[in-house]
Amino acid sequence: MLLNEAVIESVEETPDTVVRLTNGNKYIVKEKAKDILEKIYAYQHMIRA
């Protein structure tokens, strides 16, 4: 599943990683919060280069 980073409201570990979207949906994902942020930063760098 791919998510647009613009709709991610928060990412928290409780201990599962929960991604909350601006529309209120929540998803439990395998990745750690740090990994998600690194992927977002890499994507933003790629589209702005």
C-alpha positions, 0 to 999 in steps of 0.5 A, a space after each residue: 500500500 502506498 500513502 501520499 505523505 501529505 495525508 499523514 497526520 501522525 506516526 506513533 509507536 505504541 509499540 505497534 507503528 500506527 499511521 494516522 491520516 488527516 481523514 481519521 483513518 488509522 493503519 498499523 504498519 510493519 515499519 518503524 516510525 524512523 523508517 517511514 520518516 526516512 522514506 518520506 524525506 527520500 521521496 521529497 528529495 527525489 521529487 524536488 531534485 
